[in-house]
């Protein structure tokens, strides 16, 4: 198994011992615990391992050490340690207050925290740790990470595999059992935390909704239509989509709308953070030459990879799609520093000649128009 160095590793190392907790969030199995292990094994890391306290909150006994702990309890627990790592912190009742006590009263200690689900973790951390944390989001492997570790040949050789099986570390590193690992991962395991929440009592509905969303990648989604497909109602569909987004399984792309009368204003598209999860949900892991949805796979892949690229490189952009009631459209738009960049995704390079709708060009200032194909996509991801 190849250990891939994550882009956040050096970023986090530079943030150490600045008086703030470092919080790493993301979906299950994206490698959060492994990243912290890589950090403490990094040559630039100088703290002896016997000065590091590891608390794995999946273990009830270890979890109890931090639940409702007071300052005296923490002093006994931490003692002379210089680093405290709290893994799966969302499992601890009152975790925000406990972590605040550590941050405020142990200035010599670096606190590292992982959490799987933002709706659980951020709700418990945001208020207690306001101004006391650096927060980062870890995704499945990015194109840039694979380039940095394995070079251009590995990136090119694994493109089709990533379009079908995705980029979760365990899937990527076990070629011989990719299908089995992915099928297991795409089950309720990914949204186990969500199912444990009070009020989420219909896992079958959740699975139906995910399958419906997987079949509509690249298309506008209608809550009305999804409610009919799942036998539910609009409010439930919207609630579940919001929670799935907070579990880092899907993300929304809103419609761009400013001036043109027949622009779609409230529409949205929904994409998956990982192609493999999307394909496993619809039970289709066929090779590309046997598929009818290659265009949707390519679109989902590039937009999710661009999202990783922007986050890891500190790019602050607003992302949209654009469409009118007369079906004029642009796949993907980024807005940064007052300028717009338009992207069209084309799997077949022979169809790479596109022109933006005239009405869009005349109404908005577009700095660049990029057509993304397998021949040039790396220029936008590394």
N, C-alpha and C positions, 0 to 999 in steps of 0.2 A: 504493500500500500504506500502510495506517495503522499508525503505530508506537504500540503500546499501552504505556503506562507500567505496569510491574509493581508490585504492592504491596510487594515486597521491596526496591524501589529505595531508598526513604527509610530503611527499616530498616537496610540494609547501610551506607548513607552515615553513619548515626549510630554504627555500630560500628567505623568506620575508625580506625586508628592508636591502638588500645588494647593493642598488644603481642600480638595473636592473629591467626592466619590466619583468613580467611573462606572457608569451603568451601561450594560450591553444588552440590547433587546433584539428580538427577532423570533421567527417561527421555531418550532421544535426541530431539532436535528440539523440546523444550519452550521453548527460547529462552535457555538459560543463557549462551552466549557473547554473545548480543545484549544481555542484561541488563547484563553487565559493561561492554559498549560504551556503553550508555545511561548508566551510572553515571559513566564518565569524561568523558562529554559533558554531564553535568548542570551547570547553572549554579552549584550549590553546591559543585562539585568544583573545587579550586583548583590541582591539580598540572599543570604543563606536560606536554604529551604526550611531549616528548623526555626526560622523566624516568621514563617508563613502559616497562618491558620486557615484551613480549608473547611468550610461548612456546607455539606451537601444536603439541601433541604428536602430531597426526596426521601431521606432517611428520617423517620419520625423522631428518633432519639436526638439526632443533631438539630432537627427543626425546633425541638423543645428548648434547646439552649438559648435561642433568640426570641422565642415567643414571650411577649410581655416582660422582657428582661429589664431590670433597672440598672442604674449606673454601677452599683456595687457588684451586681452579677457580671456585668460586662468587664469590669476591672479584673475580676478573677479569671474570666474566660480569656481575655486578650493578653493579660500579663505583659510580657516583654516582646510580644510579636510586633513586627513592623508592617505586616500586611495581613488583611483579612479578606478572604474570597468567599462570597455568599452565592452559592449556585442554586438557581431556581427560586429566587427570593419571593416570588408571588405566592409561594405556599405558606409563608409565615404570616400569622395574624399580627396586625399592628406593625408590619415590617418597616414602614416609613419612619415612625417615631424611633424605633430601635436604631436604624441606620443614621438618623439625625444625631442621636446621642453619641454614636461612634465618631461621626464626622466632627462634632463640636468639641468633644471632650478628650479625644485621642489624636491630637494634631500630628503626632509622629507616625501615625498609622495610615497606610494607603488602603482605602476600601474599594474593592472590585465586586461588582454585583451583576449577575445575569438574571434574565427573566424571559419567559417564553411568550407571554401574551400581554400586549400593551394595555388592553382594557382592564386587566387585573393589576398589572405592575404599576403602570403610570398613574392609575387612580389612587394607588397607595403611596406613591412616591412624590408626585408633583408638588403637593403642598408642603409636606415636611422637608423635602430636599430642595426647595426653591433657592436658587443661587448657590447650592452646595454640590452640584453634580455636573459632570460632563456626560452627555448621553449619546450613544452611537447605535446605529441599526446595522446588524449583520445579516447579509443575504446568502443564498446559495452561491457557490463559486461564480465569480465574475470573469468575463473574457480577459480583462486586464490581469487578474490574478493568475490565470492559466498561462498567459503570455509571459509574465514575469518568472514563472516557475518552470514551464516546459518549452517555451519558445514558440515560434511561428508554426513549426511542423505539428506540434501537439494541438494547437488551436485549430488548424485547418483539418486535421484528421478527426477531431472530435466534434466538429460542427453538426453533422447529421445526427450523431448520437445525442447531443444536447438538445436539438430540436425535438427529438422523440422522447428521450428519457430524462431530460432536464439536467440540473447541475447541483443537486444535493450532494454533499460530500460522500456520504455512504454509498449512494448510487454510482457516482462518478468513479469511486475508488474500487468498486467490485464489479468489474465488467462481466464476470461469469454469472452473476446472480442479480443483475440490474433489475430485471422484470419482477422478481420476487420481492426484492427490497422496496421497490417503488410501489407495488401493489399494497404492501403492508403499510408503508408510509402514508399513502393517499387515503387510507381508511380513516376511521374516527380518531386515530392516534394524533393526527395533525391538529384536530380541533377538540381534543379531549378536555382541555380547560374550559372551552366554551360550553360543552355539554354538561359540565359540572355546575355551571351557573344556575341559580334559581330562575325559573322562568323559561329555560331552554328544555322543553319536554318532548320535542318532536324530532329526534335524530333522523327519521326517515324523510321528513320534510326537508331537513337540511341537506341530505344527500341528493334528493330530487332537484333542489335549487342549484346545488353545485353542478350537477350534470347539465341542467338547462343553461347555466352560465357558460360552461365549457363548450357547449355547442354553438354559443352566440359570440364567441371571441371575435373581435373586429367589427361587430355589428352593434347598432344602438340597442340598448335594452329597455324594455318597457316593464315597469312594475306590475301593470295591469295584466300583461301577457304572462309574466312569470307567476303571478298569483293564480291564473287559470291553469297553467301547466302543473303547478304544484298542489292545486286544490286548496289554496290558502287565500289570504287577503293582502291588500297592498301594504298595510302597516306592518304585518308580520314579515313580508318579503323585505321591506326596507330595513327593518330591525335586524334580520338575519344577515343581510348584505353588509350592514354596518359592522356587525360582530365578526364576520368572516374577514373583513378588511382589517380589523384590529387584531386578528389572529395571524396576519401577514400571509394569507392564502390568496387573496385577490386585492386589486386596487382599482379605483375609479378614475376615468379620464373624462372630465367635463367638456361640454361644448364651448367653443370660443364664440363669443357674440358681443358686438359693440354697436354697430351702426346699420347693418344691412337688414331691411325689413323682413325678408323671408328666411333669415338665419334660424336654425334650431337653437333655442336658448336654454331649455331645461333638460335636454337629452344628455345621456351619458353612455360611455362604453365601459365595459369591465374586462380587465385583463388578469391573468394569473402571474404571480411572482415567478412561477416555474412551469416551463412547458411540460415536464414529466408529470407533474401533479394533474395538470389539465388533461393530458392524454390518458392517464390511468383512470380518471373519473369516468371517461366515456369508453373505457376498455378498448382503446385503439392504440397499440404500440407497433403498428405495421411500419415497415420502412417507407421512406418518402415516395419512392416510385409507385407504391400501391395506394397512395392516399389522394383524396380529393380536397383536402384542407391545407395544403402546403402554404398557400398564401396567408391563411390565418395563423399558422404556426410561425411563419417568418415575421409577421407583424407583431405577434405576442412576444417572440424572442427578442427582437430588436428593441421594442419599447421597454421591456423589463430590464434588459441589459443597459439601456441608456439611463434608466432610473438608478441602477447601481453605480454607473459611472459618475453621474452627477453627485450622488451622495458621498461617495468615497473621495471625490476630488474637490469637494466644497463648492460645487456649482449650485447657485440658488436660482432655480428656474420655475416658471409656471408652465404646466403641460396641458395641452388640449387636443381635441380634434375639431374639425369644422365641417358643417354640412348645411345645405339649404333645403327648403321644402321641394325644390326642383331637382334634388339629388346631386347638386354640385358638391364636391367634397375634397377634403385634404386629410390624409391619414393621421398626421401627428404634427403638432405645432409646439415650439418652445418659445417662451417669452422671457427674455433676460435683459435687464438694463434698458428697457423701453424698446427693444427691437425684437422682431419676430423671425424665427427660422422655421421654414416649412419642410416637412419630410414626407416622401412617398416611398413605401416599401414595395419592392418588386423582386420576387424570387428569381424570375427569369431575366437575366441581363439584357436579352434581346428586346424586352419590352420596357427598357429603362428610360425611354424618351417620354417625358410627360410635360404638360404645361399647366400651370395653376389657372383656376377659373379667373377670367378677366375681371369680374366684379370684385374679387378678393384683392387682386393686385391694385386695382384702382382705388380701393377704399382704405387699405392698410399698408403701412410701410413694412415691406418684407426684405430683410437684409440678405437672406440666402434661400435658395431652393435646393434641397438635397434629395437625390434619388438613391435609396439604399438597396444594394444588391449584395449577393455573396462575394462579389469581386471587390467591393470597396468598403464593406461595413466596418472593417477593423479600424479605419481612419477615425471613426466616430466613437470608438469604445476603448481606445488605449491611448 
